[in-house]
Amino acid sequence: EDYERLLTEHVARLSKQQELLYATDDHALLLIFQAMDAAGKDGAIKHVMSGINPQGCQVFSYKHPSAAELQHDFLWRTTRDLPERGRIGIFNRSYYEEVLIARVHPQIIRGEGIPDGDDKEKIWRGRYQSIVHLEKHLHRNGTRVVKFFLHLSKEEQRKRFLARIDEPEKNWKFSLDDVRERRYWARYMKAYEKCIAATSTNQAPWYIVPADDKATARLIISRIVLDTLQDLDMQYPKVSAKRRRELQAIRKKLTDR
């Protein structure tokens, strides 16, 4: 009951903050979600953003890059989807995949055909630097970037995979690839550790959210998003005296019979 009450309160306040974001048209908000499979990214996005006006919010999910995307730098395909001022953009996975899954599976780098592809450590350092520079650039130009790592335990992931098998309505969520990736759990944790340490900044912080309890994770995420928007200290645009006179003249015409 406490969870339902708090989440409802957060969602209502987020809706009002989104209206302000759209009305002021000075800032954009980019939310990035990264996690191991079954950590609850989709559910968190669905519940936390349930009160948001769809016209002011877009969600993008990134899978394996296409042949065309592989011909560009690793930031290209996500840069195209950055939110406009006044809007909220959500990346369900993101350019961070290029320093996470690509680090766990180095053969991905070979397929990207980048220069000096054999010097892996140089690639990761360069990519961390590119990401930090991008996010600082976005911050300077009005886009607030907030990044969530939903930290799921390996045991809880096992339970959720079993539920996807045992519950028919969840069968569609299950893939053998998910199980195969569990073999690389330690490598993924190391990749996340290095990535977060290298790319969490004051301008674009990482929040590590405990995700074994879905309700708690959603409350933490909604609180952080709400705080981020409130920190912008937005106010509805003030109407000038000239504009007020125009509105009153229009009102008079509408009320005259």
C-alpha positions in Angstrom: 0.0 0.0 0.0 2.8 2.4 0.8 4.5 1.6 -2.5 1.2 2.3 -4.5 0.7 5.5 -2.6 4.2 6.8 -3.1 4.5 5.8 -6.7 1.1 7.4 -7.5 2.3 10.6 -5.8 5.6 10.6 -7.7 3.9 9.9 -11.0 1.4 12.8 -10.5 4.3 15.2 -9.6 6.3 14.0 -12.6 3.3 14.8 -14.9 3.3 18.4 -13.6 7.0 18.7 -14.0 6.8 17.4 -17.6 4.2 20.1 -18.4 6.6 22.7 -17.0 9.5 21.2 -19.1 7.4 21.5 -22.2 6.1 25.0 -21.4 9.5 26.5 -20.6 11.2 24.8 -23.6 14.7 25.5 -22.2 15.8 22.0 -21.2 15.5 18.4 -22.3 15.9 15.3 -20.1 17.6 12.1 -21.2 17.2 9.0 -19.1 19.5 6.0 -19.8 18.7 2.5 -18.5 21.3 -0.2 -18.5 21.1 -3.6 -16.8 21.6 -7.3 -17.1 18.7 -9.2 -18.7 15.5 -9.5 -16.5 16.5 -6.6 -14.3 13.2 -4.8 -14.9 14.1 -1.9 -17.2 10.8 -2.2 -19.2 8.7 -2.4 -16.1 10.4 0.5 -14.5 10.0 2.7 -17.6 6.3 1.6 -17.9 5.4 2.3 -14.2 7.5 5.4 -13.5 6.5 7.2 -16.7 2.9 6.1 -16.7 1.6 9.6 -16.1 3.7 11.3 -18.7 2.1 12.8 -21.8 3.2 10.5 -24.7 3.6 13.6 -26.9 6.4 14.8 -24.7 8.3 11.6 -24.3 10.0 9.0 -26.6 11.5 5.7 -25.7 14.2 4.1 -27.8 15.4 0.5 -27.5 18.7 -0.5 -29.1 19.5 -4.0 -30.4 22.5 -5.2 -32.4 23.7 -2.4 -34.8 22.7 -2.7 -38.4 25.1 -2.8 -41.3 24.5 0.9 -42.0 25.1 1.8 -38.3 28.4 -0.1 -38.3 29.7 2.2 -41.0 29.5 5.1 -38.5 31.1 5.9 -35.2 29.6 4.2 -32.1 27.7 7.3 -31.0 26.0 8.0 -34.3 22.8 5.9 -34.0 21.9 7.1 -30.6 22.8 10.8 -31.3 20.0 10.8 -33.9 17.5 10.0 -31.1 18.4 12.7 -28.6 15.4 14.5 -27.1 14.4 18.0 -28.3 14.2 20.8 -25.7 11.0 20.5 -23.8 10.9 16.7 -24.1 12.0 13.6 -22.2 14.0 10.9 -24.0 14.5 7.4 -22.7 17.2 5.1 -23.9 16.5 1.4 -23.0 20.1 0.4 -23.5 22.2 3.0 -25.2 25.7 3.9 -26.5 27.0 2.3 -23.3 26.5 -1.1 -24.9 29.6 -0.2 -26.9 31.7 -0.3 -23.7 29.8 -3.2 -22.0 28.7 -6.0 -24.3 31.5 -5.1 -26.8 34.0 -5.4 -23.9 32.7 -8.7 -22.8 32.6 -10.0 -26.5 35.7 -8.4 -28.2 34.7 -10.0 -31.5 32.1 -7.2 -31.8 34.9 -4.7 -32.1 36.5 -6.6 -35.0 33.2 -6.3 -36.8 33.1 -2.5 -36.5 36.3 -2.1 -38.6 37.7 0.7 -36.4 41.4 1.8 -36.6 43.7 0.3 -34.0 41.2 -2.4 -33.3 43.7 -4.7 -31.7 44.5 -2.2 -28.9 41.5 -2.9 -26.8 42.4 -0.8 -23.7 43.1 2.2 -26.0 39.6 1.7 -27.5 37.9 1.6 -24.1 39.7 4.7 -22.8 38.9 6.6 -26.0 35.2 5.6 -25.8 34.9 6.6 -22.2 36.4 9.9 -23.1 34.0 10.4 -26.1 31.0 9.6 -23.9 32.1 12.0 -21.1 32.7 14.8 -23.7 29.3 14.1 -25.3 27.4 14.3 -22.0 29.2 17.5 -21.0 28.3 19.0 -24.4 24.6 18.0 -23.9 24.6 19.5 -20.4 26.0 22.8 -21.6 23.3 22.9 -24.2 20.4 22.2 -21.8 20.0 18.4 -21.9 20.2 16.8 -18.4 21.5 13.2 -18.6 20.6 10.8 -15.8 21.9 7.2 -16.0 20.5 4.2 -14.1 22.2 0.8 -13.7 19.6 -1.6 -12.4 21.8 -3.9 -10.3 20.2 -7.3 -10.3 21.8 -10.3 -8.4 22.6 -13.4 -10.3 20.3 -15.5 -8.1 17.3 -13.2 -8.7 18.0 -13.3 -12.4 17.8 -17.1 -12.3 14.4 -16.9 -10.5 13.0 -14.4 -13.1 14.2 -16.6 -16.0 12.4 -19.6 -14.4 9.3 -17.5 -14.1 9.5 -16.6 -17.8 9.6 -20.3 -18.6 6.9 -21.4 -16.1 4.4 -18.6 -16.8 2.9 -18.8 -20.3 2.3 -15.1 -20.6 6.0 -14.5 -20.0 7.3 -17.1 -22.5 7.8 -14.5 -25.2 10.3 -12.7 -23.0 12.6 -15.7 -22.7 15.6 -16.2 -25.1 18.4 -18.8 -25.0 20.8 -16.0 -25.6 19.8 -14.6 -22.1 21.0 -17.8 -20.5 24.2 -17.9 -22.6 25.1 -14.5 -21.4 24.9 -15.6 -17.7 28.2 -17.5 -18.3 29.9 -14.1 -18.7 28.4 -12.6 -15.5 31.7 -11.9 -13.8 33.0 -10.2 -17.0 29.9 -8.0 -17.2 30.2 -6.9 -13.6 33.8 -5.9 -14.2 32.8 -4.1 -17.4 30.0 -2.2 -15.6 32.4 -1.4 -12.7 35.0 0.2 -15.1 32.4 1.9 -17.2 30.6 3.6 -14.3 33.8 4.6 -12.6 35.0 6.3 -15.8 31.8 8.0 -16.9 29.9 9.1 -13.8 30.2 12.9 -13.6 28.5 15.7 -11.8 26.8 16.7 -15.0 25.7 13.2 -16.0 25.7 10.9 -12.9 25.2 7.2 -12.7 22.7 5.9 -10.1 23.2 2.2 -9.1 19.7 1.0 -8.2 19.2 -2.2 -6.3 16.8 -4.1 -8.6 16.0 -7.4 -6.8 12.9 -5.7 -5.4 11.0 -4.1 -8.3 8.9 -1.9 -6.2 11.8 -0.3 -4.4 13.7 0.1 -7.7 10.7 2.0 -9.2 10.4 4.3 -6.2 14.1 5.1 -6.3 14.0 5.8 -10.0 10.9 8.0 -9.8 12.4 10.0 -6.9 15.6 10.7 -8.8 13.8 11.7 -12.0 11.5 14.0 -10.0 14.4 15.6 -8.1 16.3 16.1 -11.4 13.3 18.0 -12.9 12.6 20.0 -9.8 16.3 21.1 -9.6 15.7 22.9 -12.9 13.5 25.3 -10.9 11.2 25.8 -13.9 8.4 28.4 -14.0 5.6 28.9 -16.5 6.6 31.7 -18.9 5.4 35.1 -17.8 3.0 36.9 -20.1 4.1 40.4 -21.1 1.8 43.4 -20.7 1.5 43.6 -24.5 0.5 40.0 -24.8 -2.0 40.4 -21.9 -3.7 43.2 -23.7 -3.9 41.1 -26.9 -5.5 38.3 -24.9 -8.0 40.6 -23.3 -8.9 42.0 -26.7 -9.4 38.4 -28.1 -11.5 37.6 -25.0 -13.7 40.6 -25.5 -14.4 39.5 -29.1 -15.2 35.9 -28.0 -17.6 37.1 -25.3 -19.4 39.8 -27.4 -22.7 38.5 -28.8 
